[in-house]
Amino acid sequence: MNIDGSSALVTGGASGLGLATARRIIDRGGRVVLADISEEQGVKAIADLGDAARFVRADVTDEASVTAALDTAQELGPLRFVVHCAGRGGDRTRIIDRDRNPGELTTFAEVVRVNLIGTYNVLRLAAARLSGNDVVDGDRGAVVLTASVAAFDGQIGQTSYTAAKAGVHGLTLVAARDLASWQIRVNTIAPGVMDTPMLGRLREDIRDGLAASVPHPKRLGEPDDFARLAVEMLENPYLNGQTVRLDGAIRMAPR
């Protein structure tokens, strides 16, 4: 199923991984709706991408705003593709602190709410739309979700983030099986240390240290590395139910 002539919804599309993916989709002849919570970044992004892109302010945990983004995507053309990049970082909270006080439950719940419940919300609402498509090249649509290497080797202080991203990995195969009867494929990318705006706030020496920890190539992952894999997942008809680590063979240390 080729991207050319179809539309896509990219959540978290105003920057980083999502923006790079939107650019790749447009380069392949698609049209894109960027769903993002940042209106300022979204307006800037569509000015850069041109007429093939639209922006809709959306909170991925909110049914109404995700529905509005899907509506806009369907106005651009047949909606066959969804790439879900939106999320948030962890709370860096230990399970207990040095004084044996338990970590805050509210922050744990918020990280899971955005990263896991938000993922499921986008998946369920998108699947309802994709299931109404005609079958083209064996598919009605394809979805790419975003986990993290933290799903497999989370570090100390990443309990909430690891739990959420492990949940995304865990639902990938189930979702692919569940939606197989509707000819909708579901895959997930688990990025390693990526050069996104989140890492851009770190000191240069810390960024250099992270890059040096990658076996090969010894650099931070680039958003376009993610975008290239996302597009392959969307178009490859036999790729389904997989979580693929995109990490330069890194395995994260305990801290």
N, C-alpha and C positions, 0 to 999 in steps of 0.2 A: 504494500500500500504506500504509494508515493505521497509526499507532503504537498507537492505542487497542486495548487488549485483548492486546497482545503484550509480550514482555519484551525487555530490551536489556542488553548488557554494556558498561559504560563503564570503560575502564582509566584510571588516574590520576584516578579519580572522586571522591576524597576532598577535593579542593580545586580552585581555579582553573577552568580551562576545562572539566575533566571534571565538576566539581560543578555548574556552571551548566548544562551539557548534561543531566545527570541530572534536574535540576529541571524543565527544559523538557519532557523526555520524560514525566515523571510528570504534568505539567500537561496533557499531551495524552492521558492515560489509559493510559500504559504503566507497566510495573514494571521496576525497574533493579537490577542488581548492580553495586556499586562495587568494582572491583578496584584495589587500591592497596598500596604497600609500607608506608605509614604506618598502623599500626593505631590510633594515637591520633586522627589526623584522620578516619579512617574511622568510628570509633565516634561521633564528634561529628557527622559528616555524616549518618549514618542517623537519629540522634536528631532532626536538623533536618528531614529529608525525610519521616519517618513510615513507616507500614507498607508502603508501596509500594517500599521500598528495602531491600537487604541489602548487607552488606559481606563481602568475602573478601580476606584478605591475600594478595597475589600479586606475584611478580616476573615481569615480562613476558618475561624470557629463560628462564624455567623452565617446562618443559612441564607438569609435575605441578600447579603452582599455577594456571596458566592453565586447565588442564583442570578443576580443582575449581571455578573461577569460572564456567566455562561450564555445569558440572553444576548449580550453584545457580541460574543464570539460567533453565535449562530447567525447574527445579522451580517457578518463579514463573509460567510460562505459555509459550506458543510463542515460542521465541527466534528473532527475525527481524532484530535490529539489533545492530550493534557499532560503538562509537565509541572509537577508540584515541587517547587523549591522553597516556598515560604516556611519560615520557622524562626526559632530564637535560640540563643545560646543557653547553657546551663546556669545554675545558680552558684556553683562552686562551694556547695555546702557539705560539710562532713556529716556522717550519720550521727555521730556524737562529737562534741567539741572537747577541748582539753579538760574542762571541768565536768565532763560526763553529761552535759546537757544535750538532749536530743535535737537534731536539726529541725528547722521549721517545716511543718507539713504544708503550709500554704504555698511556699515557693516551689516545693517539689510538685505539687498539684498543678501549678501554673505552667511549669515547663512541660509537663505531660499533656496538659490541656492544649497548648499551642501546637506542639510537635507531633503528638499522636492523635489526639481527638480531632485537631484541625486537618490532619492528613486523611483520616477516615471520612470527615465531613466532605472534603473536596472529592474524594474517591466515589462516595455513594451518589452525590449529586451529579457528578460528571458521568458516571456509568448510566444513570437514568436517561441522560441525553444521548450518549453514544449508542445505546441499545436501540434507538429509533432509526439509526442510519441504515441505508441499503448496504449489503455486503459488497465490498470491493477488494479483489485479490484475496478473498478469504477472511477479511476482517471488517468489522463495523467501526473499530477504533482501537487506540492504544494509549496507555497511561504509563508515565514514568514517575515514580516517587523518589524521594530523597531520604536516605538514612545517614549513616556516618560510620567510620571505622570504630567509633566509640561503641557501636552496637556489639562489637566483638572483643575489643580490648580497651574498655573504658578506664580512665585514670581516676585516681583518688580525688574525690570532690565532684565527680561527674555522675553521681548516682541517678539524679533525675534525668539528665540528658541521655545517659546510656539506656535507662529504662524505656524512655520514649523512642529512641532510635532503634533499639532492639525490637520494640513493638512494631515499628514500620517494617523492619526486615521480616518479622514473624508473620505479618499479615499478607506479605507479598505472594507467596505460593497459594495461600488460601484464597486470596482475591482472584488470582489467575484461574484457579480451578472453579471458583464460584461463577465467574463471568465467562467461562469458556463456552457455555451454551449460547451466549449472546455474541460470540466471536469478538470479544474484547480482550486484548492482551494487557498484562500488567507486569512491569519490571521495576526494579529499584537500583539506584546508584548509591554506593556507600563511599563518599569522598574521604580522602585523608586530609592533610594540611593544605588548604587551598588559599590562594591569594585573593581573598574577598575583602570587602570593606571592614568586616569584623577583625580580621588579622591586620589590616592596614593601620589599626589604632595602636598596635604593639610597637615597642622600641625596635630599632633596626637590629640591634645585637640579638634580641630574642627571635626576630624573624630569620636572621642568618642561622641561628642555632637550630631552628625548626627545619630549615632547608637542608642543613648538613645531616640531619637525622634520617633523611630519606635515602634508602640504599641506591636507587637509580631511577630516574635522573635526580641528581642532588639539587633540587629546587622545590619551591612551593608549587603545588598544582595551580594551573591557570584556569580561569572560568571557561575558556574555550576548550580545554581538555574535557571538562564536564559536558559542554554543549555538543561536542562531536560524538560522545558516547550516547547522549540522550537522543540525538537524531537517528543514530544507528538502531537504538532500541525501538524507536517509533516506526521505522521503516522495515526492519528485518522481520519477515513473517514467521520465522521459526524460533524466535527468541521470546520466551514467555516464562513467567514465574521465577525469574532469577534476580538475585541481589549480587551485583558486581562491584567489588572493591576497586576504587580508582585512587590509588595511593602510592605508586612508585615502590611497592613492596614493603612499606613501613609497617611495623608492629609497635604500638604505643607502649612505652614503659609505664610502670605503675604510677609515676608522678612526673 
